[in-house]
Amino acid sequence: MGYDMLEGTVVRWLMTEGSEVNIGDALAEIETDKAVVEFEASESGLLRKILVAEGATVPVGHVLAIVGDADEDISAPENGDASPAYAPEPAPAEEPPEEEPAIPLPPPAGAAATEEPAAGGLRASPVARRLADERAIDLRQIQGTGPGGRVTKNDVLNFEPDDAPAVVPEKPAEAPPAPVEAPSEAAGELVPMSRVRQQIARVTAKSKREAPHFYVSAEIDMTRAMDLRKQINTTLESEGVRVSVNDMIIRACAEALKGFPNLNSYYTDNGIQMNDGINIGIAIAGEQGLILPAIMESGTMSLAEIAKASKDLVERATKGTLHPREYTGGTFAVSNLGMFDVTSFIAIIQPPQSAVLAVGTVAPRPIADGDEIKVASMMTATISADHRVTDGAESAQFLVVVKKMLEDPMSLLV
């Protein structure tokens, strides 16, 4: 349900056991690192059994429910790790019995080589092990609050290095380095990161680390586009359709991408993978962070259809009823900060996409018109592209096409 997703939480089930299910029916609402999305059925039949309770967090790949025929044997469902049904993790004093075998961990750095692990090995939940790995924390330093000393997610989140037990070396250690003086200013409040913010941190860091970004900018005269937009909105007002500047940009990009397939592709170790369709993602700022759902099949839509789809996408993103494919199916993206009076900026590519167009506000500026100076409604557009799949010249040519369409906006209606 999202790039780099590791786990999800079942918010609520939309069907009950025994319900008839068709392909595409929404079975449950799942909270991902980005937002709440609907989990759709991939098969038809009866919802025979629900294996994961509401409020439970499970790893990607775990079976949530069983859909089958009324007389089908479901006594031994196939599951990636054959683990039993998940339930929400209660308070430490009420935790259920251990659901997984204890996994012995290697001794921490600096411990005696002859030191043996505790009887039965250390017990830790999968989420706790992942968090400890991400934070470079040795699980042996954490006092588990679960049954039998099991280390839980909260144990890792609440762990402070000062809480770790001292490890006595077998031989005198080298003199420690001189302590680093604390900053002169007192540190402020440490604010925990939301799941959305953590996901943004992971994805953007991965993108900047792996994809060699480069940037190309262009100034676009939006005077005629703004006039056409006003005429369109007056004409379509009775139909409840209102075209935004962003809708016009999406329409121009969708048409331009047909001539520049590399910008609508993604990099793989085996080659450049082309996408059959053009699905343009739009950056939406939510309460907890940025999401980038896509308008599916943007390349086949008219300007009015894009306006309707864009409005619907934003509304459903706010309500948390987006479809998984709208999160994962984007092939290109547009990020618009014009509403915040931003002149220009550069955006980070959303993996596994290869390009994103960042646009600023449309504002009156003096420009040269031959030998004269006139005032025009100008906008700065900057494309960020992955140098592994495209080059500066190709990205510049793409921007030229987008620029021509927006400066001659009647082409957006064809």
Phi, psi and omega in degrees: 000013178172151181296132176069019179289136181248327183205166179213159180245132176282109180284308177198151176272135181265350177228159179250162178301135183098351180288148176280134186237135174245155178304130179094349178294143177282118181268321185204165172257127184243130175270118177260188176291346182260309184191191176263127181230160180275137177263119187260149179287138178260354179221161176258155179150211176251142174284092188287318185206137174261124186258346183234125182283157176299137181093351182274144177253128183229154179286158176300134179101349181280142180288127180267323184201169180240125174248128181196188177284162183298326183256013182284141179282117180243024183291335182227074180294146178281125179225148184304320180237013178053027180277154183287179181301141179270151173224159179303141180284115182282186177300154184309322184290342184245017184296144178290166178302156179306130184256003183216154179292147177293142182246112178297137179251152178293155180296150180292159178301135179094347180282158180297141184294336182272359183293132181261147176294159179299157182305130179082354180080169178284142177252130180206143178286158179303320180294320179297319179295319180294315179298318179296320179295317180297325184263005179057044179254133176280119183299336180293343180275350186260133175275109182290141179257358179279177180298135181068022180078020181297131178276124181257173178302315182295328177299319180290316181297326183269359184287133174244138181306328181293341180282348186290141177292146180290142178250119183272119180286159181286333180226160183304136179275160177294157180301132180292156178293158180299138181296146179272129181294141178290153177302149181294329179271142178289140179290145179274196182292139175269113184264121179298146180275137175289166179298322179296315181295322177298319179294318177300317180298316181295312187290316182292321178296318179297318181296312181292330181285321188260326183262118177288100182286145164220164192225139178225132183241156177211147175265131184238128176279110185261013184301309181290327178295320179292323177294317180294320179301318180297319179294317181297316182293328176292319182290319186265008183300321181293338180267002179074019180257130177228118182273129177262168175299321180297324178298320179293322179293317179299317179299317180294318180294318181299320180287319182293326182296337178299333179263355181225071185297335179299326180283352178247027183239187173212154184278138170227164179295337182266351181151186179269119182269115178280148176261137180290320182251168177249110181238105187266121177278147177238133181286124180238123180272115178260183182295325184258353181154189185268138172234161186223063177287159187248148169275109187289140179057045178299330183292346180255004186261149171280172179298317179296321179293322177295320179299316179294315182294322180294316179297317180296320181296316181295317180297317181287331176294323179293322182276347181078033182240032177285155178272148181307322183294333178290337175278321189259348189263004181295141179243348180201163182216153174235127177241120187240117176249019181299327181293346178259015178062033177272129182287310180201158177196171175241144184250158176268135181295138177272111179297145004266019180296169183246353183200154175214140179255123178256128182235143178260194184287155172267116186219150178291130178219150175285133178226160178275129176237087188069237179267004183247160175251129178227166178259129181228159176275105187252152178219138176261130178238133181231124177262131171259129184225156180272115185292349178286336184242347182210171181235170182300321182297317181294318179294323177295319178296322176299315179297325178298318179295315178300317180298314181297320181293320181284331178276341172237072195292347177298337178293340178287343183266352182284000000 
